[in-house]
Every structure is written in structure tokens, then in C-alpha cells.
Amino acid sequence: MQVTRFHIDDYIDAGEAFHFARKQLERRFPDRAHDHDYFEVFLIEKGKTLHWVNGRTERLTPGHLAFVRPQDAHAFSANRQTGCQIINVMFRVDTAAHLVVRYPDEFSGRFFDWDGPQPEAYVLQGPRFERAVNVAQELRSSIRSLARIEEFLLTLINRVVERKSHPNSTAPHWFTAACQAVRDPEVFRRGSAGFVDAAGRSHEHVCRVTRTELGQTPSAFVNRVRIEHAAMLLGHGRDAIPEVARTCGFENLSHFYRLFRAQYGVTPRQYRLRHQQAPF
């Protein structure tokens, strides 16, 4: 597919730092894909779409969040039956560069600083998806200032998505895709078996590559993802702790408690009290 370049100055004025759009996607691929001289974050809000990006076509559904870099060439084609509504936030390159320098532990090698073959992507569900929509919607009527877009990106990264381990940029594409797929609760509830199925390779092969790329076993990697999801539910939901454990795929409550304490240093109840405590 031929590629044309989009320019941020065609969307915002010189004194503005970002552009917000909430729109319906066309139900056919455009004649050309596009790349940019800016970064963008998009979130699929409703419906379904095909997304052609860097030579690969993927099917996206509500909750898919992606951090698109300037060099990423992509195009959308909404499902003819469902259509597709997308939230899109575009921001200048120097904003991303500043955040990487200012917060290297959070941004370096991640999100828009990710150097893999495909943009970094997450699958959000439940409270996390709702929070992403709300955080993005707040930009709609706000002043398009540098402080506002930086606040949005920091909130998105610190309160919507969770830190995760990444394979190297030289990792096989199938492994990178499996690491992204395992963020889906329907996958991680099944433990390492869900991860192996998403990879589409033998269990032994997935174990070898996971150890090489992430320095841990598939079970350890998936458990970290499950515990992060549990922490999100405990911090923002009302479900009882045993129900949270079952939602994340843990049938053994003692095992859940051990893993949670090992990852966060506190019990699930202590974590909930700390994160839901009212200021007054």
C-alpha cells in the first residue's frame, strides 16, 4: 500500500500542543495508508475495524489502545455491519521526547518510545476501558496546552495501563503478538496455557523464547499480568477479594495471596484500603 504523510500543523495552531478527535471510521480502506510527523494514541470505543499497520492487518475491537509512532504507516477499514467509533489524540514529537527524558523509568523503551516492528498496544476491559474513555474525553473541551497533553499521557500510563515486561525488538513477531494478546482477560485467565495458545507454538518452544526474551517462565509472566489486573480491580472496584481472584483466573485463594504479596509487598486487602481510602 502506498503511503502519504500527515502533518500536525494541518490540524492545530502553532501555540497548541495536541489534537483530539472522536469519529466514525470509513467502511473501506483508503487509497493510501499514512504515516505522520507526530505521535498519536488511538482507542477503539465502539464497533470493529481492520487495521493495516506496517504491512500487517489486524482485527481491532473495543478496548484496543495503541501508541502510534511517526514512522508507523497505517490505515483503517471499519466493519460493514458494526461500523467503528475511534478516539484519537495526536501530539507533537517534542512532547514525547521531553517525557522520555523527564521520566525514563516510565517511558524509555515503552509506549511511544517502543522500537518493535508494530506499535505498542493494549487490550483494555471493564473499569480500565471505562477509565481510558473518560480520561480521553476530558481532552475534548480542554485548552490544547502542553500541560494538558502531558497530564493526559501520564494519567493514561500510570492509571490506565500497567507496567509490563517486553521482548526485545529482535524477538519473533509471533512472540511479540502473544505478549500483547495476553493482556486480554480471556487469555490470561487460562494461565500459561492461554499464552501458549496465543503464541501458536509448542509449549517447549514458547518456554525457551520466553526465558530468552523476558528472563522468566511463561507462568511467571502471565501471573504478573493477572496480578496487575487484580490490583486494578481492587483499587477501583467493589468486588470481594475472592471474586477478584476468580475473575483473574485464580481458583486457589492462598496462591493468589502469595503472588499478590510477592508483587506488591502487601496483602490484597491492604492494597485495597490504601488505594480506596478517602482523603477526608
Backbone bond lengths (Angstrom), bond angles and torsions (degrees), N, CA, C in turn:
res aa  C-N    CA-C-N  psi(-1)  N-CA   C-N-CA  omega(-1)  CA-C   N-CA-C  phi
1 M - - - 1.458 - - 1.531 109.19 -
2 Q 1.328 117.37 132.12 1.454 120.87 177.78 1.527 109.92 -69.91
3 V 1.334 115.41 154.10 1.464 120.79 -173.04 1.524 109.95 -124.81
4 T 1.324 116.05 135.55 1.457 122.16 172.39 1.516 108.70 -116.99
5 R 1.327 117.96 155.68 1.472 121.38 -176.47 1.515 111.12 -101.97
6 F 1.355 115.68 132.69 1.453 122.57 173.98 1.527 109.18 -97.78
7 H 1.347 116.60 146.72 1.468 122.08 -176.36 1.522 110.07 -120.90
8 I 1.320 116.28 133.55 1.459 119.45 -175.43 1.522 112.38 -67.10
9 D 1.330 117.86 -27.55 1.458 120.05 179.66 1.521 112.62 -68.98
10 D 1.325 117.39 -11.07 1.461 120.63 173.65 1.531 111.50 -81.30
11 Y 1.338 116.97 -10.22 1.461 121.72 -176.50 1.524 113.21 -113.15
12 I 1.333 117.22 -30.58 1.471 120.07 -176.88 1.516 110.32 -132.79
13 D 1.323 115.43 159.87 1.462 121.65 178.19 1.518 110.66 -80.39
14 A 1.323 116.12 169.02 1.466 121.16 -175.60 1.518 112.52 -60.04
15 G 1.330 117.94 -34.00 1.450 120.80 -177.55 1.517 114.15 -87.34
16 E 1.330 117.87 1.86 1.456 121.25 -178.49 1.529 110.60 -99.91
17 A 1.340 115.33 153.35 1.468 119.83 -173.53 1.514 114.05 -109.98
18 F 1.345 117.90 -13.56 1.460 118.67 -177.55 1.520 110.24 -158.98
19 H 1.351 114.05 167.24 1.466 121.70 175.68 1.525 108.21 -130.19
20 F 1.333 116.46 135.86 1.461 122.36 177.99 1.521 108.96 -114.22
21 A 1.335 116.72 136.00 1.468 121.02 176.22 1.523 108.97 -140.73
22 R 1.325 115.42 140.49 1.472 122.24 173.16 1.517 105.41 -131.12
23 K 1.335 117.30 112.42 1.460 118.63 -168.07 1.518 111.63 -148.45
24 Q 1.334 114.54 166.55 1.451 122.72 172.70 1.528 108.80 -91.83
25 L 1.317 116.93 132.58 1.460 120.82 179.37 1.525 110.65 -80.15
26 E 1.324 115.26 151.59 1.458 120.92 175.37 1.530 109.76 -66.46
27 R 1.346 116.52 151.82 1.465 120.52 -176.31 1.528 112.47 -93.97
28 R 1.290 116.15 25.12 1.464 121.64 172.50 1.514 107.78 -152.34
29 F 1.327 116.10 153.85 1.454 119.15 176.04 1.529 109.67 -66.14
30 P 1.329 118.11 141.41 1.468 119.97 174.28 1.528 110.56 -67.88
31 D 1.311 116.46 168.17 1.464 120.30 179.24 1.516 112.09 -63.24
32 R 1.329 116.56 -29.16 1.456 121.40 -179.08 1.521 110.40 -133.04
33 A 1.318 116.44 148.80 1.459 120.84 167.32 1.529 107.79 -79.18
34 H 1.314 116.90 175.31 1.456 119.38 177.62 1.529 110.52 -141.60
35 D 1.333 116.03 149.90 1.456 121.89 164.96 1.527 106.41 -118.15
36 H 1.344 118.69 -167.39 1.463 119.07 -169.99 1.519 112.24 -146.46
37 D 1.326 115.45 171.00 1.461 120.46 165.28 1.534 109.08 -108.71
38 Y 1.333 117.50 28.40 1.454 124.33 -178.52 1.528 109.34 -149.18
39 F 1.321 116.05 172.61 1.462 122.23 173.28 1.524 108.79 -99.58
40 E 1.323 116.44 157.07 1.453 119.37 173.34 1.529 110.30 -145.18
41 V 1.324 113.91 151.53 1.462 121.93 172.12 1.520 106.04 -118.78
42 F 1.333 117.50 128.28 1.457 117.92 175.05 1.520 110.35 -125.51
43 L 1.339 114.03 150.02 1.457 122.33 -179.73 1.516 108.36 -132.69
44 I 1.330 117.23 124.80 1.460 120.82 175.16 1.525 107.60 -76.90
45 E 1.344 115.83 117.53 1.456 120.57 -175.28 1.534 111.74 -94.95
46 K 1.331 117.44 -43.69 1.468 121.26 -178.72 1.520 109.14 -143.86
47 G 1.330 116.91 153.51 1.461 121.25 174.72 1.514 113.07 78.04
48 K 1.333 114.83 -161.72 1.464 121.71 -177.47 1.522 109.16 -137.93
49 T 1.326 115.91 157.18 1.460 120.44 178.33 1.520 110.55 -154.15
50 L 1.323 115.92 152.34 1.456 121.54 165.60 1.522 107.42 -88.62
51 H 1.314 116.20 139.98 1.459 121.45 -179.73 1.526 107.82 -126.79
52 W 1.332 115.90 111.98 1.462 121.16 175.66 1.516 107.14 -91.49
53 V 1.347 117.17 119.75 1.463 119.69 -177.95 1.523 109.30 -142.84
54 N 1.318 115.23 123.72 1.469 122.46 177.94 1.523 112.28 51.12
55 G 1.337 115.47 41.17 1.456 120.62 174.65 1.506 115.56 87.53
56 R 1.328 117.87 0.86 1.460 120.93 -178.98 1.527 109.74 -123.00
57 T 1.328 116.92 139.62 1.463 121.34 178.86 1.523 109.50 -105.13
58 E 1.345 116.47 131.51 1.454 122.01 179.52 1.522 109.58 -130.36
59 R 1.327 116.15 152.92 1.464 121.81 177.71 1.524 109.05 -98.01
60 L 1.331 116.38 124.80 1.452 121.15 -177.21 1.521 110.70 -113.30
61 T 1.318 115.46 143.08 1.462 123.07 -179.85 1.528 108.58 -129.58
62 P 1.345 118.23 171.44 1.466 120.22 -178.26 1.531 112.52 -53.21
63 G 1.322 114.73 136.67 1.458 121.24 -179.01 1.517 113.62 101.04
64 H 1.326 117.80 -8.85 1.466 119.98 179.69 1.531 108.26 -76.55
65 L 1.328 115.73 121.14 1.458 123.56 -179.53 1.519 108.64 -118.49
66 A 1.329 118.03 129.30 1.467 121.04 -177.02 1.519 110.56 -133.70
67 F 1.337 115.29 144.90 1.459 122.99 176.88 1.532 107.15 -107.09
68 V 1.320 116.80 102.28 1.455 121.76 -172.15 1.527 109.94 -94.97
69 R 1.337 115.40 130.53 1.459 121.89 -177.94 1.532 110.45 -94.05
70 P 1.336 118.23 163.09 1.472 119.71 -178.48 1.527 113.55 -55.48
71 Q 1.326 118.35 -37.93 1.461 120.91 -175.29 1.515 113.85 -80.41
72 D 1.326 118.13 -7.21 1.467 121.21 -179.31 1.526 110.22 -76.08
73 A 1.326 116.69 114.67 1.470 121.96 177.17 1.519 108.31 -90.19
74 H 1.347 116.76 125.66 1.463 117.84 -176.19 1.522 111.72 -151.50
75 A 1.348 114.11 166.89 1.462 122.13 179.64 1.524 107.79 -158.10
76 F 1.336 116.36 154.37 1.458 122.29 -177.99 1.524 111.01 -119.41
77 S 1.341 114.93 152.45 1.460 121.96 170.65 1.525 107.64 -143.35
78 A 1.357 116.95 107.73 1.459 121.28 -175.84 1.524 111.02 -68.40
79 N 1.333 115.15 148.78 1.462 121.16 175.34 1.529 109.96 -59.55
80 R 1.331 117.50 134.90 1.466 120.87 -175.27 1.526 112.40 -66.71
81 Q 1.338 118.10 -30.60 1.462 120.64 -178.79 1.533 112.11 -83.99
82 T 1.326 116.97 -45.05 1.471 120.34 -172.83 1.523 113.27 -95.03
83 G 1.344 117.35 -21.64 1.452 118.94 -170.14 1.516 109.73 66.20
84 C 1.335 117.21 -172.68 1.465 120.05 178.58 1.521 109.68 -158.35
85 Q 1.317 115.54 126.69 1.463 121.88 174.26 1.512 108.69 -106.14
86 I 1.333 116.06 131.64 1.459 121.58 -174.47 1.519 109.88 -128.50
87 I 1.327 115.85 144.23 1.465 122.46 169.68 1.519 106.90 -104.19
88 N 1.324 116.20 129.93 1.460 121.34 -176.13 1.529 109.63 -131.25
89 V 1.330 116.63 130.06 1.461 122.34 177.41 1.517 108.22 -124.92
90 M 1.332 116.32 121.95 1.465 122.64 -179.36 1.529 109.01 -109.61
91 F 1.337 117.52 141.01 1.465 119.91 179.19 1.526 110.19 -147.99
92 R 1.307 115.76 160.36 1.461 121.96 -171.88 1.532 112.77 -71.46
93 V 1.328 115.67 154.29 1.461 122.26 -178.78 1.521 111.21 -61.46
94 D 1.348 117.81 -39.41 1.456 118.82 -176.83 1.526 112.52 -68.31
95 T 1.333 117.41 -23.08 1.470 119.85 174.71 1.523 110.37 -65.71
96 A 1.329 116.38 -46.23 1.459 120.80 178.31 1.529 110.81 -62.91
97 A 1.326 116.49 -42.39 1.464 120.29 -178.93 1.525 111.11 -62.53
98 H 1.326 116.55 -40.49 1.464 120.41 179.30 1.526 111.27 -63.15
99 L 1.328 117.34 -43.15 1.461 120.36 -178.15 1.519 111.82 -66.60
100 V 1.323 117.31 -36.65 1.467 120.64 178.23 1.523 110.31 -63.95
101 V 1.335 116.64 -39.57 1.471 120.66 179.25 1.527 110.70 -73.08
102 R 1.327 116.16 -41.15 1.472 120.54 -175.40 1.529 112.10 -74.04
103 Y 1.335 117.17 -36.71 1.463 121.62 -177.04 1.536 110.02 -127.70
104 P 1.317 118.13 65.96 1.478 119.73 -175.37 1.519 113.68 -62.13
105 D 1.335 118.10 -34.11 1.462 119.54 -178.74 1.522 112.01 -65.26
106 E 1.329 116.50 -29.72 1.460 120.55 -178.72 1.525 112.46 -89.82
107 F 1.329 117.86 -39.54 1.454 120.89 -168.54 1.522 115.47 -106.55
108 S 1.325 118.16 -27.55 1.464 119.59 -174.06 1.521 111.48 -60.76
109 G 1.327 116.13 121.97 1.453 121.77 179.34 1.509 114.31 75.11
110 R 1.332 118.00 10.79 1.469 121.72 -177.31 1.527 109.45 -133.57
111 F 1.329 114.79 165.89 1.460 121.77 175.81 1.533 110.41 53.20
112 F 1.350 119.12 -120.56 1.456 119.45 -178.70 1.530 112.35 -79.12
113 D 1.331 118.81 -5.19 1.468 121.70 174.20 1.530 111.44 -97.69
114 W 1.331 116.70 4.68 1.471 123.25 178.76 1.524 109.19 -69.09
115 D 1.341 118.34 134.00 1.461 121.54 -176.03 1.517 113.14 -110.67
116 G 1.327 117.89 20.55 1.459 120.96 177.50 1.516 112.49 -72.39
117 P 1.320 117.13 172.19 1.475 121.03 -176.68 1.522 113.29 -68.11
118 Q 1.325 118.44 -24.52 1.452 123.37 178.61 1.528 109.39 -120.67
119 P 1.329 118.23 155.14 1.465 119.50 176.66 1.523 110.79 -59.19
120 E 1.313 115.94 149.83 1.461 118.86 175.85 1.528 108.57 -69.32
121 A 1.330 116.65 136.87 1.462 121.07 -175.69 1.516 110.72 -140.00
122 Y 1.322 115.42 153.17 1.455 123.53 178.13 1.521 108.82 -131.74
123 V 1.327 116.16 154.04 1.462 121.31 172.46 1.518 106.86 -113.15
124 L 1.322 117.12 112.11 1.460 123.23 -176.37 1.519 110.12 -100.20
125 Q 1.326 115.92 139.53 1.462 120.54 176.66 1.517 109.89 -138.41
126 G 1.335 116.31 160.88 1.455 122.15 174.30 1.515 112.63 58.84
127 P 1.348 116.81 -138.13 1.465 120.84 -176.68 1.526 113.44 -57.30
128 R 1.328 116.46 -33.11 1.466 119.29 -179.23 1.529 111.05 -66.50
129 F 1.324 116.62 -41.26 1.466 120.95 177.42 1.530 110.21 -64.87
130 E 1.330 116.51 -45.77 1.465 120.10 179.55 1.523 111.05 -60.33
131 R 1.335 116.41 -40.22 1.450 119.80 179.79 1.521 111.36 -65.23
132 A 1.327 116.56 -40.03 1.465 120.07 178.87 1.523 111.02 -61.28
133 V 1.336 117.25 -43.79 1.467 120.93 178.35 1.521 110.17 -61.96
134 N 1.325 116.83 -46.12 1.465 120.31 -177.65 1.524 112.09 -64.61
135 V 1.331 116.61 -42.57 1.465 120.66 179.92 1.523 110.07 -63.32
136 A 1.327 117.12 -41.52 1.464 120.25 178.89 1.524 111.26 -68.27
137 Q 1.328 116.94 -41.12 1.457 120.96 -178.23 1.523 112.35 -61.52
138 E 1.333 116.69 -29.54 1.460 120.22 179.05 1.526 112.32 -63.05
139 L 1.325 116.44 -22.60 1.465 119.81 178.62 1.521 112.12 -74.52
140 R 1.320 116.40 -21.14 1.463 121.11 -169.38 1.531 112.46 -57.11
141 S 1.321 116.16 -44.23 1.466 119.61 -175.95 1.521 113.02 -109.47
142 S 1.334 117.19 9.76 1.466 119.44 -177.85 1.531 111.00 -88.29
143 I 1.319 114.97 162.92 1.459 120.69 174.40 1.519 108.73 -65.78
144 R 1.330 116.78 137.11 1.471 120.17 -174.83 1.530 111.36 -82.70
145 S 1.318 115.31 60.18 1.458 120.90 -175.40 1.522 111.31 -94.52
146 L 1.331 115.29 164.56 1.460 121.50 177.66 1.519 110.16 -64.52
147 A 1.326 117.39 -41.35 1.462 120.46 179.32 1.521 111.15 -60.78
148 R 1.340 116.54 -36.96 1.462 120.26 -176.42 1.520 112.06 -70.18
149 I 1.348 117.62 -41.79 1.465 119.44 -179.40 1.527 110.23 -71.96
150 E 1.330 117.81 -34.53 1.457 119.42 176.79 1.526 110.31 -67.11
151 E 1.324 117.53 -39.96 1.458 120.49 176.55 1.533 110.63 -60.78
152 F 1.331 116.81 -42.89 1.457 121.22 179.12 1.518 111.28 -60.33
153 L 1.321 117.36 -48.14 1.460 120.91 -177.01 1.530 111.53 -66.49
154 L 1.325 117.08 -40.22 1.460 119.73 178.47 1.534 111.20 -66.73
155 T 1.327 116.73 -39.37 1.462 120.06 177.71 1.519 110.74 -65.96
156 L 1.330 116.06 -42.61 1.458 120.54 179.99 1.519 111.05 -59.58
157 I 1.299 116.39 -41.95 1.456 120.69 -174.64 1.528 111.87 -81.01
158 N 1.326 117.26 -36.83 1.456 120.13 -176.77 1.522 114.37 -87.00
159 R 1.350 117.58 -23.82 1.464 119.13 -173.82 1.525 114.31 -122.62
160 V 1.319 116.66 -9.19 1.466 119.17 -178.78 1.518 111.27 -110.69
161 V 1.320 117.53 -53.46 1.461 120.32 178.19 1.512 108.87 -102.57
162 E 1.311 115.68 160.87 1.458 121.26 -177.16 1.520 109.73 -114.01
163 R 1.326 114.96 153.53 1.470 119.48 176.09 1.526 110.09 -59.86
164 K 1.312 115.81 138.50 1.465 119.07 177.03 1.522 109.89 -140.60
165 S 1.305 115.91 155.60 1.457 120.56 175.40 1.516 109.12 -76.23
166 H 1.313 115.63 148.90 1.459 120.20 -179.07 1.519 111.30 -125.25
167 P 1.315 116.42 144.72 1.466 118.69 169.48 1.518 109.51 -72.13
168 N 1.313 116.46 163.28 1.456 120.43 175.52 1.519 110.37 -67.18
169 S 1.318 115.95 160.41 1.465 120.01 -179.82 1.520 112.36 -64.27
170 T 1.347 116.46 -18.46 1.465 120.74 179.11 1.529 112.15 -89.87
171 A 1.333 117.32 1.94 1.465 121.08 -179.23 1.524 109.61 -65.11
172 P 1.336 118.10 152.77 1.463 120.59 176.62 1.524 111.18 -58.06
173 H 1.330 115.60 145.10 1.462 120.17 -178.55 1.525 111.43 -58.86
174 W 1.326 117.23 -38.06 1.459 119.77 -178.64 1.516 111.24 -63.02
175 F 1.349 116.86 -33.00 1.459 119.97 -179.12 1.525 110.74 -74.45
176 T 1.319 116.53 -41.70 1.465 120.32 176.31 1.522 110.60 -59.75
177 A 1.334 116.45 -42.53 1.466 120.76 179.00 1.521 111.18 -64.32
178 A 1.324 117.68 -38.70 1.465 121.28 179.34 1.531 110.77 -66.44
179 C 1.329 117.29 -38.26 1.463 121.12 177.53 1.524 111.31 -63.80
180 Q 1.323 117.02 -33.23 1.454 120.44 175.72 1.525 110.60 -74.95
181 A 1.331 117.13 -41.41 1.463 121.27 -177.22 1.520 111.80 -63.92
182 V 1.324 117.54 -31.42 1.462 120.23 -174.44 1.526 112.12 -70.06
183 R 1.350 118.50 -9.35 1.454 120.64 174.67 1.523 111.59 -72.42
184 D 1.331 117.01 -15.43 1.458 121.76 179.84 1.535 108.91 -76.89
185 P 1.351 118.39 125.02 1.476 119.59 179.29 1.512 114.22 -54.08
186 E 1.343 117.51 -32.66 1.461 119.20 178.92 1.522 111.44 -64.26
187 V 1.326 116.86 -23.39 1.467 121.44 178.46 1.526 110.29 -90.21
188 F 1.344 117.45 -51.99 1.473 117.75 -172.52 1.526 113.32 -71.98
189 R 1.346 118.55 -19.91 1.470 119.05 176.51 1.530 111.72 -60.87
190 R 1.326 116.43 -25.45 1.457 121.05 -178.03 1.529 111.68 -87.87
191 G 1.314 116.79 4.00 1.455 120.48 177.73 1.520 112.38 70.19
192 S 1.325 115.78 -149.12 1.462 119.95 -176.74 1.529 111.47 -64.30
193 A 1.343 117.49 -25.92 1.474 120.02 178.48 1.517 110.68 -63.07
194 G 1.336 117.08 -38.75 1.462 120.31 177.51 1.518 111.17 -65.33
195 F 1.327 116.88 -39.74 1.458 121.60 178.59 1.526 110.53 -64.26
196 V 1.315 116.23 -45.07 1.473 120.54 179.97 1.523 110.82 -63.13
197 D 1.331 117.10 -42.75 1.463 119.99 178.25 1.522 111.16 -63.18
198 A 1.343 117.45 -39.70 1.468 120.69 178.59 1.521 110.83 -64.88
199 A 1.333 116.53 -32.45 1.469 120.32 179.11 1.523 111.98 -73.21
200 G 1.342 117.03 -30.04 1.463 119.62 179.66 1.511 113.65 71.55
201 R 1.321 117.29 24.82 1.459 122.48 178.96 1.528 109.12 -127.64
202 S 1.314 116.78 172.25 1.456 119.91 179.53 1.527 110.12 -67.52
203 H 1.338 115.72 155.57 1.453 120.77 -179.50 1.525 110.92 -59.12
204 E 1.311 117.02 -42.50 1.465 120.86 -178.44 1.527 111.03 -63.86
205 H 1.343 116.08 -41.58 1.459 119.70 -179.06 1.523 110.83 -66.74
206 V 1.337 116.51 -41.60 1.466 120.30 179.11 1.526 110.19 -64.07
207 C 1.321 117.37 -39.09 1.460 120.90 177.88 1.521 111.13 -60.67
208 R 1.329 116.53 -45.45 1.471 120.49 -178.79 1.523 110.87 -62.27
209 V 1.330 116.44 -46.95 1.466 119.88 -176.89 1.526 110.79 -68.94
210 T 1.333 117.87 -37.79 1.459 120.77 178.90 1.521 111.06 -63.16
211 R 1.317 116.60 -41.73 1.457 119.64 177.73 1.526 111.39 -65.05
212 T 1.333 116.11 -39.09 1.469 120.02 -179.96 1.522 111.22 -68.16
213 E 1.337 117.16 -45.45 1.463 121.27 -173.30 1.521 113.43 -83.92
214 L 1.340 117.89 -35.94 1.461 120.96 -173.25 1.524 113.34 -115.85
215 G 1.334 117.08 -10.36 1.450 120.13 179.20 1.510 114.05 70.31
216 Q 1.327 117.18 25.33 1.461 120.87 179.65 1.524 109.49 -153.45
217 T 1.311 116.27 171.66 1.460 120.80 179.21 1.531 109.83 -80.61
218 P 1.333 117.66 161.32 1.466 119.56 173.83 1.519 112.75 -57.02
219 S 1.328 117.74 -39.77 1.467 120.70 179.50 1.523 111.35 -61.70
220 A 1.327 117.07 -43.64 1.466 120.74 -179.86 1.526 110.76 -64.51
221 F 1.328 116.97 -40.99 1.459 120.86 179.67 1.521 111.01 -64.54
222 V 1.330 116.55 -47.64 1.462 120.23 -178.71 1.521 110.86 -66.55
223 N 1.326 117.46 -38.71 1.467 119.53 178.64 1.514 111.80 -62.81
224 R 1.309 116.72 -35.66 1.475 119.18 177.11 1.524 110.01 -63.02
225 V 1.328 116.43 -43.24 1.457 120.37 178.38 1.527 110.69 -62.44
226 R 1.325 116.51 -43.55 1.469 120.66 -179.23 1.532 111.41 -63.95
227 I 1.324 116.92 -42.06 1.459 120.54 -179.64 1.527 110.74 -67.85
228 E 1.337 118.21 -37.13 1.461 120.68 175.58 1.524 110.72 -61.28
229 H 1.328 116.08 -40.82 1.457 119.62 178.59 1.526 110.07 -66.60
230 A 1.315 116.86 -39.96 1.462 120.70 177.56 1.524 110.66 -60.94
231 A 1.333 116.93 -41.62 1.465 120.43 179.22 1.525 111.03 -62.14
232 M 1.327 116.63 -39.53 1.457 120.35 177.51 1.528 110.80 -62.07
233 L 1.342 117.40 -43.50 1.461 121.32 179.68 1.526 111.19 -66.66
234 L 1.319 117.33 -39.09 1.457 120.66 -179.89 1.528 111.41 -68.24
235 G 1.316 116.42 -36.22 1.455 120.09 -177.20 1.508 114.06 -75.90
236 H 1.340 116.83 -23.63 1.469 118.59 -171.93 1.525 113.60 -130.45
237 G 1.329 118.79 -2.32 1.458 120.78 -177.98 1.516 112.40 -116.88
238 R 1.321 115.48 -178.82 1.464 121.22 -177.49 1.527 112.95 -118.86
239 D 1.320 118.25 -0.15 1.462 120.10 -178.80 1.523 110.65 -62.51
240 A 1.331 115.95 145.41 1.463 120.48 176.20 1.524 109.92 -62.68
241 I 1.319 116.15 154.79 1.461 120.90 -175.53 1.531 112.19 -59.06
242 P 1.349 120.22 -43.18 1.475 118.28 176.95 1.524 112.50 -60.55
243 E 1.338 117.23 -34.94 1.460 120.15 178.81 1.529 110.74 -68.85
244 V 1.333 116.65 -38.58 1.469 120.46 175.99 1.523 109.97 -60.95
245 A 1.328 116.39 -43.38 1.472 120.32 179.25 1.519 110.62 -60.49
246 R 1.330 117.55 -45.87 1.471 120.37 179.25 1.523 111.41 -64.67
247 T 1.328 117.54 -39.50 1.459 121.32 178.71 1.523 111.22 -58.97
248 C 1.321 116.35 -33.05 1.467 121.17 -178.93 1.525 112.99 -91.31
249 G 1.350 116.32 3.69 1.453 119.35 173.93 1.510 115.14 95.86
250 F 1.347 118.24 11.64 1.461 121.10 -179.87 1.527 109.50 -100.34
251 E 1.316 116.43 115.08 1.455 121.00 175.64 1.531 111.16 -88.70
252 N 1.321 116.80 -25.99 1.459 122.35 179.90 1.533 108.10 -96.15
253 L 1.340 116.83 107.11 1.460 121.03 -175.14 1.521 112.06 -65.85
254 S 1.321 117.82 -35.59 1.471 120.68 178.86 1.519 110.78 -63.70
255 H 1.332 115.49 -40.99 1.467 120.10 177.79 1.521 110.25 -62.82
256 F 1.319 116.96 -41.81 1.464 121.52 177.31 1.526 110.48 -59.27
257 Y 1.333 116.94 -46.46 1.464 120.49 -179.81 1.524 111.04 -61.63
258 R 1.324 117.68 -42.26 1.469 120.43 -179.50 1.523 111.45 -62.70
259 L 1.330 116.36 -46.26 1.464 119.68 -179.48 1.522 111.28 -65.80
260 F 1.325 116.61 -39.48 1.465 119.34 -178.72 1.530 110.95 -65.16
261 R 1.320 116.76 -45.61 1.467 119.48 179.35 1.534 111.06 -63.95
262 A 1.327 116.77 -38.34 1.468 119.89 179.68 1.528 110.98 -64.32
263 Q 1.338 117.69 -33.98 1.461 120.85 -176.86 1.522 113.05 -85.16
264 Y 1.345 117.21 -37.56 1.465 120.35 -173.96 1.524 114.20 -113.64
265 G 1.324 117.57 -7.57 1.457 120.30 176.41 1.514 115.27 78.46
266 V 1.320 117.81 2.60 1.463 123.25 178.93 1.525 108.31 -140.20
267 T 1.334 116.27 167.03 1.457 119.99 176.20 1.530 109.32 -77.21
268 P 1.326 117.52 162.68 1.468 118.91 175.99 1.532 112.66 -56.26
269 R 1.323 117.41 -39.85 1.463 119.52 179.38 1.524 111.30 -64.74
270 Q 1.319 117.54 -44.43 1.462 120.12 177.84 1.524 111.57 -61.55
271 Y 1.328 115.94 -39.64 1.466 119.96 178.10 1.517 110.00 -61.79
272 R 1.337 116.89 -45.92 1.474 120.52 -179.54 1.525 111.28 -61.56
273 L 1.314 117.46 -46.11 1.465 120.61 -179.63 1.525 111.13 -61.07
274 R 1.314 116.31 -40.39 1.459 120.56 -178.43 1.523 111.80 -66.67
275 H 1.342 116.61 -38.40 1.456 120.25 -173.60 1.528 113.64 -93.01
276 Q 1.310 117.69 -12.13 1.458 119.43 178.23 1.526 111.82 -111.79
277 Q 1.307 117.25 4.55 1.460 120.20 -178.88 1.515 110.70 -65.83
278 A 1.343 117.09 129.87 1.462 121.75 179.46 1.525 109.70 -76.02
279 P 1.353 117.41 147.76 1.465 119.92 -178.20 1.524 112.72 -71.75
280 F 1.346 119.33 -15.78 1.463 122.16 -179.63 1.512 109.58 -128.50
